[in-house]
Amino acid sequence: MNVRNAKNVRVAWDSSHGEFLISDYYYFSKLRRYAEREGILVDEVKDFEKLWEYDVIVFNYPEIKFTKREVDRILRTLEKDKSKTVVLLAYYSNVDGVAENVNRVSEKAGIKVENGVVMDYERNAGDPMFPIAEWRGKEVLMPCSSPVRGGVPVVAGKDVFAAKSGNLVVFGTCVFWDNYSIGFKANGELALSVLKGKV
């Protein structure tokens, strides 16, 4: 995976598949501020073909089904352009069909978001659906997550919350970096790492 200087990273946050957008103040104003402080440029991009002009492409809770052409384009980029990082983020229990949609891409790279929810009754932030996991030896909060199978685990605890295969990163949750979670333990650091393509 390409290691980049944060000042040069350009992130495309897809807005063509009904995603939760980084411009949504209620959910992601803190993430946007974190990125701005690091010099990371994050643009919401509605035109699917323009996504590939960026270093990191984020699909955060894509509700609208990827077409076959879009799946092929994502997979072709993952195979041929190792300078790009693609991030797919789902949610627990296949809510809104998001996990199924993510899997249309990720399964072809050997990663699957399962239709379920990770519950941890021992290690959590006050609720079993808010499990605490580990990323690079640091604690992170991974709320409302589906289990992730395949690939190389990136975030794990009671189960696997995120995995990668080459320059594809797949999360079972899309809310570890929302306004509620980003200030917990190392979540902010994890969020910036994702935006930098350094997961």
Secondary structure, DSSP 8 states (H G I E B T S, - for coil): -----GGG-EEEEE-SS----TT-HHHHHHHHHHHHHHT-EEEEE--GGGGGGSSEEEEES--S---HHHHHHHHHHHHH-TT-EEEEE--GGGGGGHHHHHHHHHGGGTEEE-SS----SSSBSSSTTSBEEEETTEEEE--S---EEESEEEEESSSEEEEEETTEEEES-S-TTSTTTTTSTTHHHHHHHHHHT--
